[in-house]
Amino acid sequence: MADATRNAETRRILMSRENSLEAHRVNHNPSQLDRKSYRATVLGLLSGHWGILLLGLAAVGAETGAALLEPWPIKIVLDTVLRAKPLPQWLESAIAPLLGTNALGVLQFAVGMVLFIAV
């Protein structure tokens, strides 16, 4: 009877080891299909964050546009006020009714544009 109990215990231990080895083999050697299902993609990771990403992209675009416009009012002041070069026709027609085309009006326009671009 002791031999039968010992044999049953030995079989239980061996079965436990086989199950453990099988589980180890499955966990550490996943099939190709399992690898693809667990592989995280960039789009999958970003799926819940599209709104804030688009807002950030718009902010970067606005900052880039403002950075490109920064030297423009200075060019107007240098060309028009200091060199006495006439304003371009489209710009003169835009600011003449509000500020005039004299040197002070051009300076006021340039200051306004610097403030607008900075904000």
Backbone as CSV, one residue per row, in Angstrom:
resi,resn,N_x,N_y,N_z,CA_x,CA_y,CA_z,C_x,C_y,C_z
1,MET,0.815,-1.172,0.000,0.000,0.000,0.000,0.865,1.245,0.000
2,ALA,1.967,1.179,0.699,2.875,2.312,0.739,3.466,2.561,-0.626
3,ASP,3.740,1.465,-1.378,4.271,1.641,-2.730,3.237,2.296,-3.639
4,ALA,1.990,1.934,-3.500,0.929,2.521,-4.324,0.771,4.000,-4.011
5,THR,0.864,4.363,-2.744,0.750,5.772,-2.358,1.950,6.553,-2.865
6,ARG,3.130,5.929,-2.753,4.336,6.582,-3.237,4.277,6.757,-4.750
7,ASN,3.805,5.745,-5.479,3.685,5.834,-6.933,2.666,6.914,-7.335
8,ALA,1.580,6.989,-6.607,0.564,8.008,-6.902,1.131,9.401,-6.659
9,GLU,1.879,9.541,-5.571,2.512,10.835,-5.251,3.542,11.207,-6.305
10,THR,4.324,10.232,-6.747,5.338,10.476,-7.779,4.671,10.893,-9.089
11,ARG,3.562,10.224,-9.452,2.841,10.584,-10.681,2.265,12.005,-10.581
12,ARG,1.744,12.356,-9.407,1.198,13.689,-9.214,2.286,14.756,-9.348
13,ILE,3.449,14.479,-8.798,4.572,15.431,-8.911,5.025,15.554,-10.350
14,LEU,5.134,14.424,-11.042,5.552,14.453,-12.448,4.541,15.203,-13.313
15,MET,3.252,14.976,-13.069,2.214,15.674,-13.828,2.263,17.174,-13.549
16,SER,2.525,17.513,-12.289,2.636,18.917,-11.921,3.804,19.572,-12.643
17,ARG,4.927,18.850,-12.721,6.099,19.383,-13.423,5.823,19.526,-14.917
18,GLU,5.147,18.546,-15.497,4.831,18.624,-16.927,3.907,19.805,-17.215
19,ASN,2.909,19.987,-16.365,2.001,21.123,-16.538,2.758,22.440,-16.383
20,SER,3.673,22.471,-15.419,4.468,23.677,-15.209,5.358,23.958,-16.412
21,LEU,5.982,22.916,-16.962,6.832,23.084,-18.148,6.007,23.522,-19.347
22,GLU,4.814,22.956,-19.487,3.934,23.331,-20.600,3.515,24.789,-20.477
23,ALA,3.164,25.197,-19.263,2.789,26.593,-19.043,3.963,27.515,-19.310
24,HIS,5.157,27.100,-18.902,6.360,27.902,-19.149,6.619,28.040,-20.650
25,ARG,6.445,26.928,-21.366,6.688,26.942,-22.808,5.667,27.845,-23.507
26,VAL,4.424,27.828,-23.114,3.390,28.666,-23.718,3.642,30.135,-23.394
27,ASN,4.025,30.437,-22.159,4.235,31.827,-21.768,5.463,32.441,-22.421
28,HIS,6.507,31.671,-22.618,7.748,32.238,-23.143,7.928,32.033,-24.638
29,ASN,7.104,31.272,-25.255,7.172,31.056,-26.696,5.796,31.253,-27.316
30,PRO,5.300,32.477,-27.303,3.964,32.681,-27.877,3.995,32.493,-29.389
31,SER,2.876,32.110,-29.924,2.789,31.929,-31.370,2.855,33.276,-32.069
32,GLN,2.989,33.252,-33.379,3.074,34.481,-34.171,1.806,35.314,-34.016
33,LEU,0.658,34.671,-33.937,-0.604,35.385,-33.773,-0.647,36.086,-32.421
34,ASP,-0.171,35.430,-31.372,-0.147,36.045,-30.052,0.784,37.245,-30.024
35,ARG,1.921,37.169,-30.691,2.860,38.299,-30.721,2.225,39.521,-31.366
36,LYS,1.502,39.308,-32.445,0.867,40.439,-33.123,-0.230,41.055,-32.264
37,SER,-0.941,40.235,-31.528,-2.031,40.777,-30.718,-1.499,41.578,-29.539
38,TYR,-0.307,41.281,-29.051,0.256,42.009,-27.921,1.137,43.170,-28.353
39,ARG,1.469,43.236,-29.613,2.356,44.298,-30.097,1.586,45.627,-30.127
40,ALA,2.125,46.609,-29.420,1.465,47.920,-29.371,1.962,48.768,-30.534
41,THR,1.048,49.392,-31.218,1.427,50.281,-32.303,1.324,51.719,-31.827
42,VAL,1.986,52.591,-32.530,1.947,54.010,-32.168,0.531,54.543,-32.267
43,LEU,-0.162,54.163,-33.304,-1.542,54.648,-33.454,-2.438,54.114,-32.351
44,GLY,-2.206,52.891,-31.936,-2.992,52.337,-30.852,-2.735,53.054,-29.533
45,LEU,-1.489,53.418,-29.303,-1.157,54.119,-28.063,-1.687,55.546,-28.050
46,LEU,-1.762,56.164,-29.207,-2.192,57.558,-29.282,-3.688,57.711,-29.529
47,SER,-4.403,56.628,-29.621,-5.810,56.698,-30.033,-6.666,57.570,-29.119
48,GLY,-6.403,57.630,-27.857,-7.219,58.437,-26.967,-6.745,59.862,-26.807
49,HIS,-5.711,60.230,-27.533,-5.092,61.542,-27.334,-5.084,62.421,-28.590
50,TRP,-5.918,62.111,-29.566,-5.881,62.858,-30.834,-6.246,64.325,-30.657
51,GLY,-7.195,64.620,-29.803,-7.634,66.007,-29.621,-6.514,66.894,-29.112
52,ILE,-5.826,66.462,-28.080,-4.746,67.270,-27.517,-3.561,67.330,-28.474
53,LEU,-3.332,66.268,-29.241,-2.250,66.292,-30.223,-2.535,67.299,-31.339
54,LEU,-3.774,67.356,-31.793,-4.135,68.327,-32.830,-4.078,69.753,-32.303
55,LEU,-4.463,69.938,-31.038,-4.348,71.250,-30.416,-2.880,71.674,-30.320
56,GLY,-2.017,70.756,-29.944,-0.586,71.046,-29.891,-0.025,71.359,-31.260
57,LEU,-0.460,70.627,-32.280,-0.004,70.882,-33.644,-0.455,72.268,-34.115
58,ALA,-1.682,72.656,-33.788,-2.169,73.991,-34.152,-1.366,75.069,-33.427
59,ALA,-1.021,74.836,-32.163,-0.230,75.810,-31.411,1.160,75.969,-32.005
60,VAL,1.763,74.870,-32.406,3.090,74.938,-33.034,2.999,75.657,-34.374
61,GLY,1.943,75.407,-35.137,1.764,76.105,-36.417,1.580,77.599,-36.230
62,ALA,0.791,77.987,-35.213,0.589,79.415,-34.943,1.890,80.070,-34.486
63,GLU,2.651,79.390,-33.664,3.933,79.932,-33.210,4.915,80.077,-34.367
64,THR,4.926,79.136,-35.272,5.791,79.216,-36.445,5.388,80.389,-37.325
65,GLY,4.090,80.560,-37.544,3.613,81.695,-38.331,3.976,83.024,-37.690
66,ALA,3.828,83.122,-36.380,4.182,84.356,-35.677,5.682,84.626,-35.760
67,ALA,6.482,83.569,-35.659,7.932,83.740,-35.760,8.340,84.213,-37.155
68,LEU,7.625,83.753,-38.166,7.928,84.200,-39.532,7.492,85.641,-39.767
69,LEU,6.454,86.102,-39.075,5.957,87.471,-39.258,6.694,88.507,-38.413
70,GLU,7.497,88.092,-37.452,8.153,89.045,-36.550,8.976,90.126,-37.265
71,PRO,9.797,89.809,-38.247,10.612,90.870,-38.860,9.837,91.789,-39.810
72,TRP,8.613,91.447,-40.147,7.877,92.212,-41.147,7.601,93.653,-40.716
73,PRO,7.115,93.941,-39.497,6.901,95.348,-39.121,8.202,96.162,-39.089
74,ILE,9.297,95.519,-38.696,10.586,96.225,-38.684,10.996,96.594,-40.107
75,LYS,10.755,95.709,-41.054,11.069,96.000,-42.458,10.252,97.189,-42.956
76,ILE,8.995,97.250,-42.576,8.149,98.373,-42.995,8.696,99.683,-42.442
77,VAL,9.080,99.669,-41.167,9.613,100.894,-40.553,10.919,101.293,-41.228
78,LEU,11.814,100.342,-41.434,13.105,100.677,-42.049,12.930,101.189,-43.473
79,ASP,12.089,100.510,-44.245,11.916,100.912,-45.642,11.147,102.218,-45.784
80,THR,10.077,102.376,-45.036,9.173,103.511,-45.247,9.591,104.749,-44.471
81,VAL,9.924,104.579,-43.208,10.212,105.746,-42.370,11.649,106.219,-42.559
82,LEU,12.601,105.311,-42.491,14.005,105.721,-42.547,14.510,105.952,-43.966
83,ARG,14.064,105.185,-44.910,14.542,105.337,-46.292,13.605,106.153,-47.176
84,ALA,12.483,106.510,-46.672,11.474,107.279,-47.417,11.028,106.541,-48.672
85,LYS,10.990,105.245,-48.593,10.482,104.419,-49.686,8.968,104.324,-49.531
86,PRO,8.198,104.410,-50.602,6.733,104.373,-50.449,6.248,102.982,-50.012
87,LEU,5.139,102.997,-49.303,4.510,101.738,-48.897,4.010,100.985,-50.131
88,PRO,3.963,99.658,-50.062,3.311,98.917,-51.150,1.855,99.352,-51.260
89,GLN,1.327,99.317,-52.470,-0.018,99.819,-52.741,-1.071,99.117,-51.885
90,TRP,-0.995,97.824,-51.756,-2.000,97.083,-50.992,-1.955,97.453,-49.508
91,LEU,-0.752,97.707,-48.998,-0.625,98.073,-47.588,-1.056,99.517,-47.359
92,GLU,-0.731,100.378,-48.302,-1.136,101.780,-48.185,-2.656,101.899,-48.191
93,SER,-3.297,101.138,-49.063,-4.762,101.208,-49.117,-5.392,100.597,-47.861
94,ALA,-4.690,99.715,-47.184,-5.238,99.098,-45.978,-5.101,99.995,-44.757
95,ILE,-3.967,100.719,-44.626,-3.773,101.501,-43.402,-4.066,102.987,-43.574
96,ALA,-4.177,103.471,-44.793,-4.408,104.901,-45.016,-5.702,105.408,-44.375
97,PRO,-6.822,104.706,-44.491,-8.041,105.233,-43.866,-7.963,105.280,-42.333
98,LEU,-7.193,104.406,-41.719,-7.126,104.350,-40.261,-6.054,105.270,-39.675
99,LEU,-4.838,105.192,-40.206,-3.696,105.864,-39.600,-3.019,106.895,-40.489
100,GLY,-3.334,106.895,-41.747,-2.655,107.782,-42.686,-1.388,107.128,-43.210
101,THR,-0.749,107.798,-44.154,0.453,107.229,-44.762,1.707,108.002,-44.375
102,ASN,1.599,108.929,-43.421,2.793,109.652,-42.993,3.648,108.745,-42.090
103,ALA,4.816,109.230,-41.678,5.757,108.422,-40.898,5.163,107.992,-39.562
104,LEU,4.424,108.870,-38.903,3.829,108.527,-37.617,2.762,107.444,-37.768
105,GLY,1.972,107.519,-38.813,0.955,106.493,-39.062,1.585,105.135,-39.333
106,VAL,2.682,105.127,-40.093,3.374,103.872,-40.383,3.976,103.301,-39.098
107,LEU,4.554,104.147,-38.251,5.099,103.686,-36.976,3.999,103.117,-36.081
108,GLN,2.856,103.781,-36.042,1.746,103.272,-35.235,1.277,101.900,-35.746
109,PHE,1.194,101.786,-37.064,0.811,100.505,-37.648,1.828,99.423,-37.296
110,ALA,3.111,99.732,-37.402,4.152,98.757,-37.101,4.105,98.333,-35.632
111,VAL,3.907,99.289,-34.739,3.799,98.956,-33.304,2.581,98.067,-33.061
112,GLY,1.486,98.388,-33.691,0.286,97.550,-33.549,0.519,96.134,-34.054
113,MET,1.228,96.016,-35.171,1.504,94.687,-35.716,2.456,93.892,-34.809
114,VAL,3.445,94.578,-34.229,4.356,93.891,-33.306,3.576,93.356,-32.118
115,LEU,2.671,94.160,-31.579,1.859,93.719,-30.441,0.928,92.573,-30.839
116,PHE,0.336,92.686,-32.012,-0.560,91.621,-32.493,0.188,90.308,-32.675
117,ILE,1.369,90.366,-33.273,2.157,89.158,-33.511,2.648,88.567,-32.184
118,ALA,3.016,89.438,-31.249,3.534,88.951,-29.963,2.462,88.230,-29.151
119,VAL,1.238,88.636,-29.305,0.156,88.009,-28.546,-0.299,86.801,-29.317
